[in-house]
Amino acid sequence: MNWGTGCWCGSGKKWNRCHFPVIDPNADLETVSQIYRKTWRIIVKSGRQLEGMRKAGSIASSILGTLCEEAREGVSLLELEAISKDLHKKFGVIAAPLGYGSPPFPASICTSVNEVICHGIPDSYVLKKGDVLNIDVTVIWKGHYGDTSRMVCIEPVSHKVRSLVDACKKSMELGIDVVRPGNKVSDIGQAISSFAEAQGYSVVDEFVGHGTGLHFHEAPNIFHSFNDVDIPFYPGMTFTIEPMLNLGKKEGVTDLNNGWVVRTVDGLPSAQWEKTILVTETGHEILTPYN
């Protein structure tokens, strides 16, 4: 079945004019996988592929955990990058960001400090008290991707900034909570935006979560703000949920010198948390299981 064929209910109408986006409840996995691939370019993962993703996610989480422990006052971002390279080698994985995109990303991890929304490049900056840092790790293990990030606070941080970091984590968790068969992709953005905006934070909509697993970035895009992406969740879908909340305006400015680093337009702090999620028969599974 695809957009141009008759609806599974037998009405004679096209699927997108009748029961879209509801899939035939009696369809087998192969049929549904074909529908998702043809209609939305979504790769529904097989059992073997999911085992590879679990391994990649576990390694990514382990690397991230060590880096967060090492991120403290007096440590430079380049030191974290060096530790990251050693850990990737230790675990036998490839750093997905290194050489990715155009211009090629120059590091194995992203380190986004204070007003940097995302894509921070490790440099000679030395962490100091009051800083907040997002470390983003994506590994490739035997062709499978694990993608995750979290915040580190270099204590003491202000109550205002701590509240932003905590609210961002909570918004991610609320987005994850709605992932289950019977709901749809747009429910993630609604859950995150409803909470974050009620707390007085802006939700970045220029950058989104994304499908992942066999490629770094796959369909669908996962918007963290209100949207109308009415794709139903189906077991085997895998994607990241990675909300970015700002203390001030939601807009960002990209550094033209490197083409990657994005800072808040008003210079106020930003926060981000990220996990890779699998839709299961009864709900969801977190494939990057840090605490």
C-alpha positions as CSV (number, residue, x, y, z in Angstrom):
1,M,0.0,0.0,0.0
2,N,1.1,3.6,-0.7
3,W,-0.4,7.0,-1.3
4,G,-1.8,6.0,-4.7
5,T,-3.6,2.8,-3.8
6,G,-6.9,2.0,-2.2
7,C,-7.3,2.2,1.5
8,W,-7.0,-1.1,3.4
9,C,-10.5,-0.7,4.8
10,G,-12.1,-1.4,1.5
11,S,-13.8,2.0,1.0
12,G,-12.4,2.4,-2.5
13,K,-10.8,5.8,-1.5
14,K,-7.1,6.4,-1.6
15,W,-5.3,5.8,1.7
16,N,-4.4,9.4,2.2
17,R,-8.0,10.4,1.8
18,C,-9.5,7.8,4.1
19,H,-7.6,6.1,7.0
20,F,-4.3,7.9,6.7
21,P,-2.1,7.7,8.7
22,V,-3.6,4.6,10.3
23,I,-1.9,1.4,9.0
24,D,-3.9,-1.8,8.4
25,P,-3.8,-3.5,11.8
26,N,-3.6,-6.9,10.1
27,A,-0.6,-6.0,7.9
28,D,2.6,-8.1,8.4
29,L,5.9,-6.5,9.3
30,E,7.3,-6.7,5.8
31,T,4.3,-4.9,4.3
32,V,4.4,-2.2,7.0
33,S,8.1,-1.7,6.5
34,Q,7.5,-1.2,2.8
35,I,4.8,1.3,3.5
36,Y,7.0,3.3,5.9
37,R,9.9,3.2,3.5
38,K,7.8,4.3,0.4
39,T,5.6,6.8,2.2
40,W,8.0,8.5,4.7
41,R,11.5,7.1,3.9
42,I,11.5,5.6,7.4
43,I,13.6,2.4,7.9
44,V,11.8,0.0,10.2
45,K,14.6,-1.9,11.8
46,S,14.9,-5.7,11.9
47,G,15.9,-7.6,15.1
48,R,19.5,-8.0,14.0
49,Q,19.8,-4.3,13.2
50,L,18.4,-3.5,16.6
51,E,20.9,-5.6,18.3
52,G,23.6,-3.7,16.5
53,M,22.0,-0.4,17.6
54,R,21.9,-1.6,21.2
55,K,25.6,-2.3,21.1
56,A,26.4,1.1,19.5
57,G,24.1,2.9,22.0
58,S,25.7,1.2,25.0
59,I,29.2,2.2,23.8
60,A,28.1,5.8,23.1
61,S,26.6,6.1,26.5
62,S,29.7,4.7,28.1
63,I,32.0,7.2,26.3
64,L,29.6,10.0,27.2
65,G,29.6,9.0,30.8
66,T,33.4,9.1,31.1
67,L,33.6,12.4,29.3
68,C,31.0,14.0,31.6
69,E,33.1,12.8,34.6
70,E,36.2,14.4,33.1
71,A,34.5,17.7,32.4
72,R,35.3,19.9,35.3
73,E,36.9,23.2,36.2
74,G,40.3,23.7,34.6
75,V,39.8,21.1,31.9
76,S,39.9,22.3,28.3
77,L,37.6,21.2,25.5
78,L,40.6,19.9,23.6
79,E,41.5,17.7,26.5
80,L,37.9,16.2,26.3
81,E,38.4,15.7,22.6
82,A,41.7,13.8,23.2
83,I,40.0,11.6,25.8
84,S,37.2,11.0,23.4
85,K,39.6,9.8,20.7
86,D,41.2,7.4,23.1
87,L,37.8,6.0,24.1
88,H,36.7,5.5,20.5
89,K,39.9,3.6,19.9
90,K,39.4,1.5,23.0
91,F,35.9,0.5,22.1
92,G,36.7,-0.1,18.4
93,V,34.2,2.4,17.1
94,I,34.2,5.2,14.6
95,A,33.4,8.8,15.7
96,A,30.5,9.7,13.3
97,P,30.9,13.5,13.5
98,L,34.6,13.5,12.5
99,G,34.7,14.5,8.8
100,Y,30.9,14.7,8.5
101,G,29.2,17.3,6.4
102,S,30.4,20.3,4.4
103,P,32.7,21.8,5.6
104,P,33.8,18.5,7.3
105,F,33.3,18.6,11.0
106,P,36.8,18.7,12.6
107,A,36.3,16.7,15.8
108,S,35.1,13.4,17.2
109,I,32.5,15.0,19.6
110,C,30.5,18.2,19.9
111,T,31.2,20.4,22.9
112,S,28.6,23.3,23.3
113,V,29.3,25.7,26.1
114,N,26.9,28.3,27.6
115,E,25.3,30.2,24.7
116,V,26.3,27.6,22.1
117,I,23.1,25.8,21.1
118,C,24.7,23.0,19.2
119,H,27.6,21.8,17.0
120,G,30.3,23.2,19.3
121,I,33.8,22.4,18.2
122,P,36.3,21.5,20.9
123,D,39.0,24.2,21.2
124,S,41.4,25.6,23.8
125,Y,38.6,27.0,26.0
126,V,39.1,26.0,29.6
127,L,36.0,25.2,31.7
128,K,35.4,27.4,34.6
129,K,32.9,27.7,37.5
130,G,29.4,28.7,36.3
131,D,29.8,27.1,32.8
132,V,27.2,24.7,31.4
133,L,28.4,22.2,28.7
134,N,26.6,19.9,26.4
135,I,28.7,16.9,25.2
136,D,27.3,15.1,22.1
137,V,28.7,11.6,21.2
138,T,27.7,9.6,18.1
139,V,29.5,6.3,17.4
140,I,29.5,3.8,14.6
141,W,29.8,0.2,15.6
142,K,29.8,-2.2,12.6
143,G,27.6,0.0,10.6
144,H,25.2,0.8,13.4
145,Y,24.8,4.3,15.0
146,G,24.4,5.3,18.7
147,D,23.7,9.0,19.3
148,T,23.4,10.7,22.7
149,S,24.2,13.9,24.6
150,R,23.8,15.4,28.0
151,M,24.6,18.5,30.0
152,V,27.3,19.1,32.6
153,C,27.2,21.9,35.1
154,I,30.6,23.2,36.3
155,E,29.4,24.1,39.8
156,P,28.4,26.4,41.2
157,V,26.0,27.6,38.5
158,S,23.3,30.1,38.9
159,H,19.8,29.0,39.9
160,K,18.4,30.4,36.6
161,V,20.8,28.4,34.5
162,R,20.4,25.2,36.6
163,S,16.6,25.5,36.2
164,L,17.1,25.7,32.4
165,V,19.2,22.6,32.4
166,D,16.8,20.7,34.5
167,A,13.8,21.8,32.5
168,C,15.4,20.7,29.3
169,K,16.0,17.2,30.7
170,K,12.4,17.1,31.9
171,S,11.1,18.1,28.5
172,M,13.1,15.3,26.8
173,E,11.7,12.8,29.3
174,L,8.2,14.1,28.6
175,G,8.8,13.7,24.8
176,I,10.0,10.1,25.4
177,D,7.0,9.3,27.5
178,V,4.6,9.7,24.6
179,V,6.5,7.3,22.3
180,R,4.3,4.2,21.9
181,P,2.1,2.6,19.2
182,G,-1.2,4.5,19.0
183,N,0.5,7.9,19.2
184,K,2.2,9.9,16.5
185,V,5.5,11.8,15.9
186,S,3.9,15.2,16.4
187,D,3.0,14.2,20.0
188,I,6.7,14.6,20.9
189,G,6.8,18.2,20.0
190,Q,3.5,19.0,21.7
191,A,4.7,17.4,24.9
192,I,8.0,19.2,24.9
193,S,6.7,22.6,23.9
194,S,3.7,22.6,26.3
195,F,6.0,22.0,29.2
196,A,9.0,24.2,28.2
197,E,7.0,27.2,27.1
198,A,5.0,27.1,30.3
199,Q,8.3,27.3,32.2
200,G,9.2,30.4,30.2
201,Y,11.8,28.9,27.9
202,S,12.0,29.1,24.2
203,V,12.2,25.9,22.1
204,V,14.7,25.8,19.2
205,D,13.0,24.8,16.0
206,E,15.8,25.3,13.6
207,F,17.4,22.0,14.6
208,V,15.5,18.8,15.2
209,G,15.9,15.2,16.3
210,H,16.0,12.6,13.5
211,G,15.8,9.0,12.6
212,T,19.1,7.1,13.1
213,G,20.5,3.6,13.2
214,L,21.9,2.5,9.8
215,H,22.8,6.1,8.9
216,F,23.7,9.1,11.0
217,H,20.6,11.0,9.9
218,E,17.5,9.2,8.7
219,A,13.8,10.1,8.3
220,P,11.7,11.3,10.0
221,N,12.6,14.6,11.4
222,I,11.6,14.9,15.1
223,F,10.4,18.4,15.8
224,H,10.5,19.5,19.4
225,S,8.0,22.4,18.9
226,F,4.4,22.1,17.8
227,N,4.0,20.5,14.4
228,D,1.7,18.4,12.2
229,V,3.9,15.4,11.4
230,D,1.2,12.8,11.8
231,I,3.3,9.7,11.3
232,P,2.1,6.9,13.6
233,F,4.7,5.2,15.7
234,Y,5.4,1.6,14.7
235,P,7.6,-1.0,16.4
236,G,11.1,-0.9,14.9
237,M,11.2,2.9,14.3
238,T,14.3,4.4,15.8
239,F,15.1,8.1,16.3
240,T,16.6,10.7,18.6
241,I,14.8,13.1,20.8
242,E,17.1,16.0,21.6
243,P,15.3,19.2,22.6
244,M,17.3,22.5,22.8
245,L,15.9,25.1,25.1
246,N,17.1,28.7,25.4
247,L,16.9,31.1,28.3
248,G,16.1,33.9,25.8
249,K,15.1,33.9,22.2
250,K,14.9,30.7,20.2
251,E,16.9,31.9,17.2
252,G,20.6,31.0,16.6
253,V,23.4,32.4,14.6
254,T,25.9,30.1,12.8
255,D,29.6,31.0,13.0
256,L,30.6,31.8,9.5
257,N,34.3,31.2,10.3
258,N,33.7,27.4,10.7
259,G,30.2,26.9,9.4
260,W,29.1,24.8,12.4
261,V,29.0,26.4,15.8
262,V,25.5,27.9,16.5
263,R,25.1,30.5,19.3
264,T,22.0,32.0,20.7
265,V,21.2,35.3,18.9
266,D,21.0,37.2,22.3
267,G,24.0,35.5,23.9
268,L,21.9,33.9,26.7
269,P,22.5,30.2,27.7
270,S,21.1,27.2,26.0
271,A,20.7,23.5,27.0
272,Q,20.2,20.2,25.3
273,W,19.7,16.6,26.2
274,E,19.5,13.7,23.8
275,K,18.7,10.0,23.7
276,T,18.1,7.4,20.9
277,I,14.7,5.8,21.2
278,L,13.2,2.5,19.8
279,V,9.4,2.1,19.4
280,T,8.4,-1.3,20.8
281,E,5.2,-3.3,20.7
282,T,4.1,-1.9,24.1
283,G,5.9,1.5,24.3
284,H,9.6,2.4,23.8
285,E,13.1,1.4,24.7
286,I,16.0,3.8,25.3
287,L,19.0,2.7,23.3
288,T,21.4,5.1,24.9
289,P,20.7,4.3,28.6
290,Y,22.7,6.8,30.7
291,N,21.1,7.9,33.9
